[in-house]
Amino acid sequence: MGLLGRVVFLKRLREELLEKRKQGATELQLDEIDKQIRKINLEIQNMRKLME
């Protein structure tokens, strides 16, 4: 259940970052948001592999 909870947390965090991105930001902020989203996506993928 710990991995599933972490995946849910990461998905919510990703949604918040996407919302921030839509609200507009400087180019530097957009780059940082994109980096964080990529890291979250990779972590979610790795966790899904572990759950299989």
Predicted model as a PDB file, atoms N, CA, C, CB and O in Angstrom, pLDDT in the B-factor column:
MODEL        1                                                                  
ATOM      1  N   MET A   1       0.820  -1.194   0.000  1.00 54.00           N  
ATOM      2  CA  MET A   1       0.000   0.000   0.000  1.00 54.00           C  
ATOM      3  C   MET A   1       0.860   1.251   0.000  1.00 54.00           C  
ATOM      4  CB  MET A   1      -0.931   0.002   1.196  1.00 54.00           C  
ATOM      5  O   MET A   1       0.401   2.307  -0.435  1.00 54.00           O  
ATOM      6  N   GLY A   2       2.081   1.162   0.471  1.00 79.00           N  
ATOM      7  CA  GLY A   2       2.960   2.316   0.505  1.00 79.00           C  
ATOM      8  C   GLY A   2       3.272   2.854  -0.881  1.00 79.00           C  
ATOM      9  O   GLY A   2       3.266   4.067  -1.090  1.00 79.00           O  
ATOM     10  N   LEU A   3       3.547   1.960  -1.837  1.00 78.00           N  
ATOM     11  CA  LEU A   3       3.849   2.395  -3.202  1.00 78.00           C  
ATOM     12  C   LEU A   3       2.637   3.048  -3.849  1.00 78.00           C  
ATOM     13  CB  LEU A   3       4.321   1.211  -4.049  1.00 78.00           C  
ATOM     14  O   LEU A   3       2.765   4.058  -4.541  1.00 78.00           O  
ATOM     15  N   LEU A   4       1.475   2.479  -3.625  1.00 80.00           N  
ATOM     16  CA  LEU A   4       0.259   3.032  -4.205  1.00 80.00           C  
ATOM     17  C   LEU A   4      -0.003   4.437  -3.667  1.00 80.00           C  
ATOM     18  CB  LEU A   4      -0.938   2.117  -3.915  1.00 80.00           C  
ATOM     19  O   LEU A   4      -0.380   5.332  -4.423  1.00 80.00           O  
ATOM     20  N   GLY A   5       0.192   4.629  -2.377  1.00 87.00           N  
ATOM     21  CA  GLY A   5       0.029   5.950  -1.774  1.00 87.00           C  
ATOM     22  C   GLY A   5       1.005   6.952  -2.361  1.00 87.00           C  
ATOM     23  O   GLY A   5       0.652   8.108  -2.592  1.00 87.00           O  
ATOM     24  N   ARG A   6       2.222   6.515  -2.599  1.00 88.00           N  
ATOM     25  CA  ARG A   6       3.245   7.390  -3.182  1.00 88.00           C  
ATOM     26  C   ARG A   6       2.869   7.787  -4.613  1.00 88.00           C  
ATOM     27  CB  ARG A   6       4.625   6.690  -3.169  1.00 88.00           C  
ATOM     28  O   ARG A   6       3.048   8.939  -5.008  1.00 88.00           O  
ATOM     29  N   VAL A   7       2.348   6.832  -5.386  1.00 86.00           N  
ATOM     30  CA  VAL A   7       1.928   7.118  -6.761  1.00 86.00           C  
ATOM     31  C   VAL A   7       0.803   8.152  -6.755  1.00 86.00           C  
ATOM     32  CB  VAL A   7       1.469   5.819  -7.479  1.00 86.00           C  
ATOM     33  O   VAL A   7       0.812   9.088  -7.555  1.00 86.00           O  
ATOM     34  N   VAL A   8      -0.158   7.982  -5.859  1.00 89.00           N  
ATOM     35  CA  VAL A   8      -1.262   8.939  -5.769  1.00 89.00           C  
ATOM     36  C   VAL A   8      -0.728  10.324  -5.413  1.00 89.00           C  
ATOM     37  CB  VAL A   8      -2.303   8.476  -4.721  1.00 89.00           C  
ATOM     38  O   VAL A   8      -1.144  11.320  -6.006  1.00 89.00           O  
ATOM     39  N   PHE A   9       0.183  10.394  -4.456  1.00 92.00           N  
ATOM     40  CA  PHE A   9       0.788  11.669  -4.066  1.00 92.00           C  
ATOM     41  C   PHE A   9       1.499  12.322  -5.250  1.00 92.00           C  
ATOM     42  CB  PHE A   9       1.775  11.461  -2.906  1.00 92.00           C  
ATOM     43  O   PHE A   9       1.340  13.519  -5.491  1.00 92.00           O  
ATOM     44  N   LEU A  10       2.279  11.540  -5.984  1.00 92.00           N  
ATOM     45  CA  LEU A  10       3.034  12.074  -7.118  1.00 92.00           C  
ATOM     46  C   LEU A  10       2.100  12.562  -8.226  1.00 92.00           C  
ATOM     47  CB  LEU A  10       3.991  11.010  -7.667  1.00 92.00           C  
ATOM     48  O   LEU A  10       2.373  13.575  -8.870  1.00 92.00           O  
ATOM     49  N   LYS A  11       1.008  11.844  -8.446  1.00 93.00           N  
ATOM     50  CA  LYS A  11       0.057  12.279  -9.471  1.00 93.00           C  
ATOM     51  C   LYS A  11      -0.580  13.607  -9.090  1.00 93.00           C  
ATOM     52  CB  LYS A  11      -1.028  11.217  -9.685  1.00 93.00           C  
ATOM     53  O   LYS A  11      -0.769  14.471  -9.946  1.00 93.00           O  
ATOM     54  N   ARG A  12      -0.911  13.776  -7.821  1.00 95.00           N  
ATOM     55  CA  ARG A  12      -1.478  15.050  -7.365  1.00 95.00           C  
ATOM     56  C   ARG A  12      -0.457  16.169  -7.515  1.00 95.00           C  
ATOM     57  CB  ARG A  12      -1.944  14.947  -5.897  1.00 95.00           C  
ATOM     58  O   ARG A  12      -0.797  17.271  -7.948  1.00 95.00           O  
ATOM     59  N   LEU A  13       0.779  15.892  -7.161  1.00 94.00           N  
ATOM     60  CA  LEU A  13       1.840  16.886  -7.296  1.00 94.00           C  
ATOM     61  C   LEU A  13       2.023  17.279  -8.763  1.00 94.00           C  
ATOM     62  CB  LEU A  13       3.163  16.344  -6.716  1.00 94.00           C  
ATOM     63  O   LEU A  13       2.200  18.453  -9.087  1.00 94.00           O  
ATOM     64  N   ARG A  14       1.978  16.281  -9.639  1.00 94.00           N  
ATOM     65  CA  ARG A  14       2.109  16.547 -11.075  1.00 94.00           C  
ATOM     66  C   ARG A  14       0.964  17.431 -11.570  1.00 94.00           C  
ATOM     67  CB  ARG A  14       2.139  15.224 -11.868  1.00 94.00           C  
ATOM     68  O   ARG A  14       1.179  18.348 -12.362  1.00 94.00           O  
ATOM     69  N   GLU A  15      -0.246  17.152 -11.099  1.00 95.00           N  
ATOM     70  CA  GLU A  15      -1.397  17.970 -11.485  1.00 95.00           C  
ATOM     71  C   GLU A  15      -1.229  19.416 -11.019  1.00 95.00           C  
ATOM     72  CB  GLU A  15      -2.690  17.378 -10.907  1.00 95.00           C  
ATOM     73  O   GLU A  15      -1.553  20.349 -11.754  1.00 95.00           O  
ATOM     74  N   GLU A  16      -0.724  19.602  -9.805  1.00 94.00           N  
ATOM     75  CA  GLU A  16      -0.486  20.955  -9.291  1.00 94.00           C  
ATOM     76  C   GLU A  16       0.559  21.690 -10.136  1.00 94.00           C  
ATOM     77  CB  GLU A  16      -0.030  20.895  -7.821  1.00 94.00           C  
ATOM     78  O   GLU A  16       0.407  22.877 -10.424  1.00 94.00           O  
ATOM     79  N   LEU A  17       1.610  20.985 -10.525  1.00 93.00           N  
ATOM     80  CA  LEU A  17       2.649  21.598 -11.357  1.00 93.00           C  
ATOM     81  C   LEU A  17       2.111  21.965 -12.739  1.00 93.00           C  
ATOM     82  CB  LEU A  17       3.847  20.649 -11.497  1.00 93.00           C  
ATOM     83  O   LEU A  17       2.454  23.012 -13.288  1.00 93.00           O  
ATOM     84  N   LEU A  18       1.269  21.102 -13.295  1.00 92.00           N  
ATOM     85  CA  LEU A  18       0.671  21.405 -14.591  1.00 92.00           C  
ATOM     86  C   LEU A  18      -0.231  22.635 -14.496  1.00 92.00           C  
ATOM     87  CB  LEU A  18      -0.128  20.198 -15.109  1.00 92.00           C  
ATOM     88  O   LEU A  18      -0.276  23.451 -15.416  1.00 92.00           O  
ATOM     89  N   GLU A  19      -0.938  22.761 -13.392  1.00 93.00           N  
ATOM     90  CA  GLU A  19      -1.792  23.925 -13.181  1.00 93.00           C  
ATOM     91  C   GLU A  19      -0.950  25.201 -13.073  1.00 93.00           C  
ATOM     92  CB  GLU A  19      -2.649  23.739 -11.912  1.00 93.00           C  
ATOM     93  O   GLU A  19      -1.298  26.235 -13.644  1.00 93.00           O  
ATOM     94  N   LYS A  20       0.154  25.116 -12.340  1.00 90.00           N  
ATOM     95  CA  LYS A  20       1.061  26.267 -12.234  1.00 90.00           C  
ATOM     96  C   LYS A  20       1.576  26.663 -13.614  1.00 90.00           C  
ATOM     97  CB  LYS A  20       2.248  25.946 -11.292  1.00 90.00           C  
ATOM     98  O   LYS A  20       1.703  27.845 -13.934  1.00 90.00           O  
ATOM     99  N   ARG A  21       1.864  25.657 -14.413  1.00 88.00           N  
ATOM    100  CA  ARG A  21       2.390  25.902 -15.758  1.00 88.00           C  
ATOM    101  C   ARG A  21       1.361  26.642 -16.603  1.00 88.00           C  
ATOM    102  CB  ARG A  21       2.787  24.574 -16.439  1.00 88.00           C  
ATOM    103  O   ARG A  21       1.705  27.551 -17.359  1.00 88.00           O  
ATOM    104  N   LYS A  22       0.102  26.251 -16.473  1.00 89.00           N  
ATOM    105  CA  LYS A  22      -0.973  26.894 -17.242  1.00 89.00           C  
ATOM    106  C   LYS A  22      -1.176  28.344 -16.817  1.00 89.00           C  
ATOM    107  CB  LYS A  22      -2.284  26.117 -17.075  1.00 89.00           C  
ATOM    108  O   LYS A  22      -1.547  29.185 -17.636  1.00 89.00           O  
ATOM    109  N   GLN A  23      -0.935  28.637 -15.555  1.00 89.00           N  
ATOM    110  CA  GLN A  23      -1.155  29.980 -15.032  1.00 89.00           C  
ATOM    111  C   GLN A  23      -0.135  30.975 -15.573  1.00 89.00           C  
ATOM    112  CB  GLN A  23      -1.105  29.965 -13.516  1.00 89.00           C  
ATOM    113  O   GLN A  23      -0.316  32.187 -15.459  1.00 89.00           O  
ATOM    114  N   GLY A  24       0.895  30.475 -16.140  1.00 81.00           N  
ATOM    115  CA  GLY A  24       1.929  31.339 -16.718  1.00 81.00           C  
ATOM    116  C   GLY A  24       3.073  31.539 -15.746  1.00 81.00           C  
ATOM    117  O   GLY A  24       2.880  31.618 -14.533  1.00 81.00           O  
ATOM    118  N   ALA A  25       4.240  31.617 -16.294  1.00 79.00           N  
ATOM    119  CA  ALA A  25       5.447  31.776 -15.489  1.00 79.00           C  
ATOM    120  C   ALA A  25       6.565  32.231 -16.419  1.00 79.00           C  
ATOM    121  CB  ALA A  25       5.828  30.442 -14.745  1.00 79.00           C  
ATOM    122  O   ALA A  25       6.417  32.241 -17.641  1.00 79.00           O  
ATOM    123  N   THR A  26       7.668  32.602 -15.819  1.00 87.00           N  
ATOM    124  CA  THR A  26       8.820  32.986 -16.630  1.00 87.00           C  
ATOM    125  C   THR A  26       9.399  31.742 -17.296  1.00 87.00           C  
ATOM    126  CB  THR A  26       9.899  33.702 -15.766  1.00 87.00           C  
ATOM    127  O   THR A  26       9.080  30.615 -16.919  1.00 87.00           O  
ATOM    128  N   GLU A  27      10.238  31.961 -18.273  1.00 86.00           N  
ATOM    129  CA  GLU A  27      10.860  30.835 -18.984  1.00 86.00           C  
ATOM    130  C   GLU A  27      11.651  29.940 -18.031  1.00 86.00           C  
ATOM    131  CB  GLU A  27      11.782  31.353 -20.097  1.00 86.00           C  
ATOM    132  O   GLU A  27      11.620  28.715 -18.148  1.00 86.00           O  
ATOM    133  N   LEU A  28      12.357  30.560 -17.092  1.00 88.00           N  
ATOM    134  CA  LEU A  28      13.136  29.800 -16.122  1.00 88.00           C  
ATOM    135  C   LEU A  28      12.220  28.961 -15.232  1.00 88.00           C  
ATOM    136  CB  LEU A  28      13.993  30.743 -15.266  1.00 88.00           C  
ATOM    137  O   LEU A  28      12.528  27.804 -14.946  1.00 88.00           O  
ATOM    138  N   GLN A  29      11.102  29.530 -14.795  1.00 89.00           N  
ATOM    139  CA  GLN A  29      10.150  28.784 -13.970  1.00 89.00           C  
ATOM    140  C   GLN A  29       9.545  27.628 -14.755  1.00 89.00           C  
ATOM    141  CB  GLN A  29       9.040  29.712 -13.455  1.00 89.00           C  
ATOM    142  O   GLN A  29       9.370  26.533 -14.221  1.00 89.00           O  
ATOM    143  N   LEU A  30       9.223  27.873 -16.029  1.00 90.00           N  
ATOM    144  CA  LEU A  30       8.665  26.804 -16.861  1.00 90.00           C  
ATOM    145  C   LEU A  30       9.660  25.665 -17.013  1.00 90.00           C  
ATOM    146  CB  LEU A  30       8.268  27.345 -18.242  1.00 90.00           C  
ATOM    147  O   LEU A  30       9.275  24.497 -16.952  1.00 90.00           O  
ATOM    148  N   ASP A  31      10.917  25.983 -17.207  1.00 92.00           N  
ATOM    149  CA  ASP A  31      11.953  24.942 -17.320  1.00 92.00           C  
ATOM    150  C   ASP A  31      12.025  24.116 -16.042  1.00 92.00           C  
ATOM    151  CB  ASP A  31      13.331  25.572 -17.620  1.00 92.00           C  
ATOM    152  O   ASP A  31      12.120  22.890 -16.099  1.00 92.00           O  
ATOM    153  N   GLU A  32      11.981  24.777 -14.898  1.00 92.00           N  
ATOM    154  CA  GLU A  32      12.055  24.072 -13.621  1.00 92.00           C  
ATOM    155  C   GLU A  32      10.822  23.196 -13.404  1.00 92.00           C  
ATOM    156  CB  GLU A  32      12.201  25.072 -12.470  1.00 92.00           C  
ATOM    157  O   GLU A  32      10.937  22.065 -12.932  1.00 92.00           O  
ATOM    158  N   ILE A  33       9.651  23.715 -13.746  1.00 92.00           N  
ATOM    159  CA  ILE A  33       8.415  22.933 -13.622  1.00 92.00           C  
ATOM    160  C   ILE A  33       8.493  21.698 -14.516  1.00 92.00           C  
ATOM    161  CB  ILE A  33       7.175  23.795 -13.994  1.00 92.00           C  
ATOM    162  O   ILE A  33       8.129  20.600 -14.095  1.00 92.00           O  
ATOM    163  N   ASP A  34       8.967  21.877 -15.749  1.00 93.00           N  
ATOM    164  CA  ASP A  34       9.088  20.747 -16.680  1.00 93.00           C  
ATOM    165  C   ASP A  34      10.056  19.692 -16.156  1.00 93.00           C  
ATOM    166  CB  ASP A  34       9.550  21.238 -18.056  1.00 93.00           C  
ATOM    167  O   ASP A  34       9.799  18.496 -16.287  1.00 93.00           O  
ATOM    168  N   LYS A  35      11.160  20.126 -15.566  1.00 95.00           N  
ATOM    169  CA  LYS A  35      12.124  19.184 -14.981  1.00 95.00           C  
ATOM    170  C   LYS A  35      11.468  18.373 -13.862  1.00 95.00           C  
ATOM    171  CB  LYS A  35      13.363  19.939 -14.438  1.00 95.00           C  
ATOM    172  O   LYS A  35      11.641  17.157 -13.788  1.00 95.00           O  
ATOM    173  N   GLN A  36      10.726  19.042 -13.008  1.00 95.00           N  
ATOM    174  CA  GLN A  36      10.064  18.362 -11.898  1.00 95.00           C  
ATOM    175  C   GLN A  36       9.023  17.372 -12.404  1.00 95.00           C  
ATOM    176  CB  GLN A  36       9.411  19.379 -10.964  1.00 95.00           C  
ATOM    177  O   GLN A  36       8.901  16.266 -11.878  1.00 95.00           O  
ATOM    178  N   ILE A  37       8.274  17.775 -13.427  1.00 94.00           N  
ATOM    179  CA  ILE A  37       7.259  16.880 -14.000  1.00 94.00           C  
ATOM    180  C   ILE A  37       7.918  15.642 -14.598  1.00 94.00           C  
ATOM    181  CB  ILE A  37       6.427  17.616 -15.078  1.00 94.00           C  
ATOM    182  O   ILE A  37       7.419  14.530 -14.423  1.00 94.00           O  
ATOM    183  N   ARG A  38       9.039  15.823 -15.305  1.00 96.00           N  
ATOM    184  CA  ARG A  38       9.756  14.667 -15.876  1.00 96.00           C  
ATOM    185  C   ARG A  38      10.228  13.716 -14.785  1.00 96.00           C  
ATOM    186  CB  ARG A  38      10.961  15.138 -16.710  1.00 96.00           C  
ATOM    187  O   ARG A  38      10.108  12.499 -14.926  1.00 96.00           O  
ATOM    188  N   LYS A  39      10.764  14.268 -13.695  1.00 95.00           N  
ATOM    189  CA  LYS A  39      11.220  13.426 -12.581  1.00 95.00           C  
ATOM    190  C   LYS A  39      10.059  12.648 -11.978  1.00 95.00           C  
ATOM    191  CB  LYS A  39      11.897  14.283 -11.498  1.00 95.00           C  
ATOM    192  O   LYS A  39      10.188  11.461 -11.676  1.00 95.00           O  
ATOM    193  N   ILE A  40       8.936  13.315 -11.807  1.00 94.00           N  
ATOM    194  CA  ILE A  40       7.753  12.656 -11.246  1.00 94.00           C  
ATOM    195  C   ILE A  40       7.285  11.543 -12.175  1.00 94.00           C  
ATOM    196  CB  ILE A  40       6.613  13.676 -11.013  1.00 94.00           C  
ATOM    197  O   ILE A  40       6.983  10.442 -11.716  1.00 94.00           O  
ATOM    198  N   ASN A  41       7.223  11.818 -13.476  1.00 94.00           N  
ATOM    199  CA  ASN A  41       6.791  10.799 -14.433  1.00 94.00           C  
ATOM    200  C   ASN A  41       7.695   9.576 -14.391  1.00 94.00           C  
ATOM    201  CB  ASN A  41       6.763  11.375 -15.843  1.00 94.00           C  
ATOM    202  O   ASN A  41       7.215   8.442 -14.423  1.00 94.00           O  
ATOM    203  N   LEU A  42       9.000   9.804 -14.319  1.00 94.00           N  
ATOM    204  CA  LEU A  42       9.938   8.678 -14.245  1.00 94.00           C  
ATOM    205  C   LEU A  42       9.747   7.875 -12.964  1.00 94.00           C  
ATOM    206  CB  LEU A  42      11.379   9.182 -14.332  1.00 94.00           C  
ATOM    207  O   LEU A  42       9.786   6.644 -12.986  1.00 94.00           O  
ATOM    208  N   GLU A  43       9.542   8.566 -11.855  1.00 92.00           N  
ATOM    209  CA  GLU A  43       9.344   7.874 -10.584  1.00 92.00           C  
ATOM    210  C   GLU A  43       8.062   7.043 -10.606  1.00 92.00           C  
ATOM    211  CB  GLU A  43       9.301   8.882  -9.429  1.00 92.00           C  
ATOM    212  O   GLU A  43       8.037   5.924 -10.094  1.00 92.00           O  
ATOM    213  N   ILE A  44       7.005   7.588 -11.194  1.00 90.00           N  
ATOM    214  CA  ILE A  44       5.745   6.846 -11.307  1.00 90.00           C  
ATOM    215  C   ILE A  44       5.944   5.604 -12.174  1.00 90.00           C  
ATOM    216  CB  ILE A  44       4.628   7.747 -11.900  1.00 90.00           C  
ATOM    217  O   ILE A  44       5.463   4.524 -11.832  1.00 90.00           O  
ATOM    218  N   GLN A  45       6.653   5.756 -13.300  1.00 92.00           N  
ATOM    219  CA  GLN A  45       6.912   4.605 -14.176  1.00 92.00           C  
ATOM    220  C   GLN A  45       7.685   3.516 -13.441  1.00 92.00           C  
ATOM    221  CB  GLN A  45       7.691   5.046 -15.426  1.00 92.00           C  
ATOM    222  O   GLN A  45       7.361   2.334 -13.555  1.00 92.00           O  
ATOM    223  N   ASN A  46       8.707   3.914 -12.688  1.00 91.00           N  
ATOM    224  CA  ASN A  46       9.502   2.936 -11.947  1.00 91.00           C  
ATOM    225  C   ASN A  46       8.660   2.219 -10.897  1.00 91.00           C  
ATOM    226  CB  ASN A  46      10.699   3.617 -11.283  1.00 91.00           C  
ATOM    227  O   ASN A  46       8.812   1.014 -10.700  1.00 91.00           O  
ATOM    228  N   MET A  47       7.787   2.940 -10.231  1.00 86.00           N  
ATOM    229  CA  MET A  47       6.936   2.326  -9.216  1.00 86.00           C  
ATOM    230  C   MET A  47       5.943   1.359  -9.850  1.00 86.00           C  
ATOM    231  CB  MET A  47       6.189   3.402  -8.422  1.00 86.00           C  
ATOM    232  O   MET A  47       5.657   0.299  -9.294  1.00 86.00           O  
ATOM    233  N   ARG A  48       5.427   1.726 -11.007  1.00 85.00           N  
ATOM    234  CA  ARG A  48       4.493   0.813 -11.697  1.00 85.00           C  
ATOM    235  C   ARG A  48       5.192  -0.493 -12.060  1.00 85.00           C  
ATOM    236  CB  ARG A  48       3.916   1.480 -12.976  1.00 85.00           C  
ATOM    237  O   ARG A  48       4.608  -1.570 -11.947  1.00 85.00           O  
ATOM    238  N   LYS A  49       6.448  -0.389 -12.496  1.00 87.00           N  
ATOM    239  CA  LYS A  49       7.206  -1.595 -12.810  1.00 87.00           C  
ATOM    240  C   LYS A  49       7.383  -2.468 -11.575  1.00 87.00           C  
ATOM    241  CB  LYS A  49       8.568  -1.231 -13.395  1.00 87.00           C  
ATOM    242  O   LYS A  49       7.300  -3.693 -11.660  1.00 87.00           O  
ATOM    243  N   LEU A  50       7.628  -1.839 -10.425  1.00 82.00           N  
ATOM    244  CA  LEU A  50       7.787  -2.591  -9.178  1.00 82.00           C  
ATOM    245  C   LEU A  50       6.503  -3.280  -8.750  1.00 82.00           C  
ATOM    246  CB  LEU A  50       8.257  -1.673  -8.076  1.00 82.00           C  
ATOM    247  O   LEU A  50       6.538  -4.356  -8.152  1.00 82.00           O  
ATOM    248  N   MET A  51       5.372  -2.663  -9.056  1.00 78.00           N  
ATOM    249  CA  MET A  51       4.070  -3.217  -8.645  1.00 78.00           C  
ATOM    250  C   MET A  51       3.625  -4.369  -9.514  1.00 78.00           C  
ATOM    251  CB  MET A  51       3.014  -2.142  -8.672  1.00 78.00           C  
ATOM    252  O   MET A  51       2.750  -5.137  -9.116  1.00 78.00           O  
ATOM    253  N   GLU A  52       4.219  -4.512 -10.717  1.00 77.00           N  
ATOM    254  CA  GLU A  52       3.810  -5.601 -11.618  1.00 77.00           C  
ATOM    255  C   GLU A  52       4.260  -6.941 -11.120  1.00 77.00           C  
ATOM    256  CB  GLU A  52       4.354  -5.377 -13.004  1.00 77.00           C  
ATOM    257  O   GLU A  52       3.997  -7.958 -11.761  1.00 77.00           O  
TER     258      GLU A  52                                                      
ENDMDL                                                                          
END                                                                             
